[in-house]
Amino acid sequence: MFVGSSDTVATKGSTLVLPSVSIGNVPQLAVDLLINTLKASRIGILDSPSLIPISGPSGFDHLPTQRSVPVEVYQSADTQWTIIQQRSPPLPKHHRIFAQEMLDFIKQGEFSKVVLLTSSDAALRADALIDGPQIRSLAINWQDDLLASRLQALSLGPLGPSAGVSTSRTTAQLPLNQLHASGIAKHLLRLCQTTKIPVLALVALANEGDNVPDAINLANATNALLELAPDAKQWSPPKSWEWLMAPGMAPNELF
């Protein structure tokens, strides 16, 4: 359930960017860069019993007094971009339930476009995905010719043979068998296909480890495609990134 200071009117017509908690946390790290660089404001949260509950300090420099919760909804100052940050995964056997909750939020928000960021285990990728760009695309019910041409120009090739970058039709067979350790991505994409909601997925093929380069690549691809921050000369990582790889001793404040 969406809880916040805004209703459907605030999100209607904006583009939704949402991550799926997946291998290497690449989508969440990429979203960190988008939100912190845009200095997006939090307009609400998604309250779901399907997620592992968490609470912590703010994840962003421009919102120092804000508490972090499992799913936060941010928006740019011009309301053009609505960005979700998800900080905890679904509980066991709750992935389908949470995917349905996300679909309900998408319907409620009346977004003009939906872009799903996810990652997939590179060790399990098909041979055809080893060469070439390690960020792939999957378009469902997509009818935006401009973005389709940008996908081609950026060499964000399709995830599989059934997912052409310029599809204006419902994809009959989705190459979801190419998604591994991708969280709710499979379930949400199937739901979007069934309900005829246009969605574009950007899939980073990654391994566990230092996933900062993967996150930067995914943020770059998302920005090049959507032009969220066309004037940004470089990404601004939030202060929370100082402890991504846990260098040295953890500060006492954590305990």
C-alpha positions as CSV (number, residue, x, y, z in Angstrom):
1,M,0.0,0.0,0.0
2,F,1.3,3.4,-1.0
3,V,1.6,5.8,2.0
4,G,2.7,9.3,1.5
5,S,2.1,13.0,0.9
6,S,1.0,12.5,-2.7
7,D,-1.8,10.7,-4.4
8,T,-2.2,9.4,-8.0
9,V,-2.2,13.0,-9.4
10,A,1.5,13.4,-8.3
11,T,2.6,10.4,-10.3
12,K,0.3,10.4,-13.2
13,G,2.2,10.9,-16.5
14,S,5.7,10.5,-14.9
15,T,8.1,7.8,-15.7
16,L,8.6,5.1,-13.1
17,V,12.1,3.6,-12.5
18,L,12.2,0.7,-10.1
19,P,14.8,-1.8,-9.1
20,S,14.4,-5.5,-8.5
21,V,16.5,-6.8,-5.5
22,S,18.9,-9.0,-7.4
23,I,22.4,-10.3,-7.6
24,G,25.1,-7.9,-6.5
25,N,22.5,-5.3,-5.6
26,V,23.3,-3.7,-8.9
27,P,19.9,-2.1,-9.5
28,Q,19.7,-0.6,-5.9
29,L,23.1,0.8,-6.2
30,A,22.3,2.4,-9.6
31,V,19.1,3.9,-8.1
32,D,21.2,5.3,-5.3
33,L,23.2,7.3,-7.9
34,L,20.0,8.5,-9.7
35,I,18.3,9.6,-6.5
36,N,21.3,11.3,-4.9
37,T,22.4,13.1,-8.1
38,L,18.9,14.3,-8.9
39,K,18.4,15.2,-5.2
40,A,14.9,13.7,-5.5
41,S,12.4,14.1,-2.7
42,R,10.8,11.2,-0.9
43,I,7.0,11.5,-1.6
44,G,6.1,8.3,0.3
45,I,6.7,4.7,1.0
46,L,5.3,1.4,0.0
47,D,4.1,-0.5,3.1
48,S,4.2,-4.2,2.5
49,P,4.0,-7.2,4.9
50,S,5.8,-9.2,2.2
51,L,9.2,-7.6,2.8
52,I,11.8,-8.1,5.5
53,P,11.3,-5.2,7.9
54,I,14.2,-2.8,8.3
55,S,14.9,0.7,9.7
56,G,18.0,2.7,9.5
57,P,19.6,6.1,9.0
58,S,19.1,8.1,5.8
59,G,20.7,6.8,2.7
60,F,21.0,10.2,1.0
61,D,23.1,13.3,1.6
62,H,20.3,15.8,0.9
63,L,17.9,14.1,3.3
64,P,20.0,13.7,6.4
65,T,17.1,13.3,8.9
66,Q,15.1,10.8,7.0
67,R,14.8,7.2,8.2
68,S,15.3,4.3,5.7
69,V,12.6,1.7,5.3
70,P,12.1,-1.3,3.0
71,V,10.6,0.6,0.0
72,E,10.8,4.3,-0.6
73,V,9.3,6.4,-3.4
74,Y,11.1,9.4,-4.7
75,Q,10.3,12.0,-7.3
76,S,12.3,14.7,-9.1
77,A,11.5,18.3,-8.6
78,D,9.7,18.6,-11.9
79,T,7.7,15.4,-11.2
80,Q,8.9,13.9,-14.4
81,W,10.7,11.0,-12.8
82,T,9.4,8.7,-10.0
83,I,12.1,6.5,-8.6
84,I,11.7,3.6,-6.2
85,Q,14.4,2.5,-3.8
86,Q,14.0,-1.0,-2.3
87,R,16.2,-1.8,0.7
88,S,15.1,-5.3,1.7
89,P,14.1,-8.4,-0.3
90,P,10.8,-10.2,-0.1
91,L,10.3,-12.8,2.6
92,P,10.7,-16.5,1.4
93,K,7.7,-17.5,-0.8
94,H,6.5,-13.9,-1.0
95,H,8.0,-12.9,-4.3
96,R,4.8,-13.4,-6.3
97,I,2.8,-11.6,-3.7
98,F,5.1,-8.6,-3.7
99,A,5.2,-8.5,-7.5
100,Q,1.4,-8.3,-7.5
101,E,1.7,-5.4,-5.0
102,M,4.1,-3.6,-7.2
103,L,1.8,-4.1,-10.2
104,D,-1.1,-2.6,-8.1
105,F,1.1,0.4,-7.4
106,I,2.0,0.8,-11.1
107,K,-1.7,0.8,-12.0
108,Q,-2.6,3.2,-9.2
109,G,0.2,5.6,-10.3
110,E,-0.9,5.9,-13.9
111,F,2.7,6.2,-15.1
112,S,3.5,7.1,-18.7
113,K,6.4,4.6,-18.8
114,V,7.8,1.9,-16.5
115,V,11.5,1.0,-16.6
116,L,12.6,-2.0,-14.5
117,L,16.2,-2.3,-13.5
118,T,17.4,-5.8,-12.6
119,S,20.6,-7.9,-12.7
120,S,21.2,-11.5,-13.6
121,D,23.9,-14.0,-12.6
122,A,26.6,-13.7,-15.4
123,A,27.9,-17.1,-14.5
124,L,24.6,-18.6,-15.7
125,R,24.2,-16.5,-18.9
126,A,23.7,-18.2,-22.2
127,D,26.6,-18.4,-24.6
128,A,25.0,-15.8,-26.9
129,L,25.2,-13.3,-24.0
130,I,28.9,-13.7,-23.2
131,D,30.1,-11.4,-26.0
132,G,28.8,-7.9,-26.5
133,P,27.2,-5.5,-24.1
134,Q,26.6,-6.7,-20.6
135,I,23.5,-4.7,-20.2
136,R,20.6,-6.1,-22.1
137,S,17.0,-5.0,-22.7
138,L,13.6,-6.7,-22.6
139,A,10.6,-4.7,-24.0
140,I,7.0,-5.8,-23.3
141,N,4.0,-4.1,-24.8
142,W,6.4,-1.2,-25.7
143,Q,5.4,1.3,-28.3
144,D,8.0,4.1,-27.9
145,D,9.9,4.3,-31.2
146,L,12.2,7.0,-29.8
147,L,13.4,4.9,-26.9
148,A,13.6,1.9,-29.2
149,S,16.0,3.8,-31.5
150,R,18.0,4.9,-28.5
151,L,18.3,1.3,-27.3
152,Q,19.8,0.4,-30.7
153,A,22.1,3.4,-30.7
154,L,23.4,2.5,-27.2
155,S,23.9,-1.1,-28.2
156,L,21.6,-2.3,-25.4
157,G,20.8,-5.5,-27.3
158,P,17.9,-7.8,-26.5
159,L,18.0,-10.3,-23.7
160,G,16.8,-13.0,-26.0
161,P,15.5,-13.7,-29.5
162,S,11.9,-13.0,-28.5
163,A,12.5,-9.5,-27.1
164,G,13.3,-7.2,-30.0
165,V,14.4,-3.7,-29.0
166,S,11.7,-2.0,-31.0
167,T,8.6,-4.2,-30.3
168,S,5.2,-2.6,-30.6
169,R,3.4,-5.8,-29.9
170,T,2.9,-8.0,-26.9
171,T,5.7,-10.5,-26.7
172,A,4.3,-14.0,-27.0
173,Q,7.3,-15.8,-25.4
174,L,9.5,-13.9,-23.0
175,P,13.1,-15.1,-22.6
176,L,12.7,-15.1,-18.8
177,N,14.9,-18.3,-18.6
178,Q,17.8,-15.9,-19.1
179,L,17.1,-14.2,-15.8
180,H,18.9,-15.7,-12.8
181,A,18.9,-14.4,-9.2
182,S,16.8,-11.5,-10.5
183,G,14.4,-11.2,-7.6
184,I,10.8,-10.4,-8.6
185,A,11.7,-9.5,-12.1
186,K,10.3,-12.6,-13.7
187,H,7.0,-12.4,-11.8
188,L,6.5,-8.7,-12.5
189,L,7.3,-9.0,-16.2
190,R,4.8,-11.8,-16.6
191,L,2.2,-9.8,-14.8
192,C,2.9,-6.8,-17.0
193,Q,2.6,-8.9,-20.1
194,T,-0.7,-10.4,-18.9
195,T,-2.2,-7.0,-18.0
196,K,-0.8,-5.3,-21.1
197,I,1.2,-2.8,-19.2
198,P,4.2,-1.4,-21.2
199,V,7.5,-2.0,-19.4
200,L,11.1,-1.9,-20.4
201,A,13.6,-4.0,-18.4
202,L,17.4,-3.2,-18.4
203,V,19.3,-6.3,-17.3
204,A,22.9,-6.0,-16.0
205,L,24.8,-9.3,-16.3
206,A,26.9,-9.3,-13.2
207,N,28.7,-11.4,-10.5
208,E,28.8,-10.9,-6.8
209,G,31.7,-8.8,-5.6
210,D,32.5,-5.1,-5.9
211,N,29.5,-4.2,-8.0
212,V,30.1,-0.4,-8.1
213,P,31.3,-0.5,-11.7
214,D,28.2,-2.5,-12.7
215,A,26.0,0.0,-10.9
216,I,27.7,2.9,-12.6
217,N,27.3,1.2,-16.0
218,L,23.6,0.5,-15.3
219,A,23.0,4.1,-14.2
220,N,24.8,5.4,-17.3
221,A,22.7,3.2,-19.5
222,T,19.5,4.3,-17.8
223,N,20.5,8.0,-18.0
224,A,21.5,7.8,-21.6
225,L,18.2,6.1,-22.5
226,L,15.9,8.3,-20.5
227,E,18.0,11.5,-20.0
228,L,17.1,11.8,-16.3
229,A,20.1,13.9,-15.5
230,P,21.4,15.3,-18.9
231,D,23.4,18.0,-17.2
232,A,25.1,15.8,-14.7
233,K,28.9,15.7,-15.3
234,Q,29.4,12.8,-13.0
235,W,27.3,10.7,-10.5
236,S,27.2,11.7,-6.9
237,P,27.3,8.6,-4.7
238,P,25.5,8.9,-1.3
239,K,27.5,8.9,1.9
240,S,26.2,5.3,2.6
241,W,28.6,4.1,-0.2
242,E,31.6,4.7,2.1
243,W,30.8,1.4,3.7
244,L,29.9,-0.7,0.7
245,M,33.1,-2.9,1.0
246,A,33.4,-2.3,4.8
247,P,37.0,-0.9,4.8
248,G,38.6,-1.0,8.2
249,M,36.5,-1.0,11.4
250,A,32.8,-0.2,11.3
251,P,31.9,3.0,13.2
252,N,30.6,2.6,16.7
253,E,27.4,4.4,15.7
254,L,26.3,1.3,13.8
255,F,26.0,-0.5,17.2
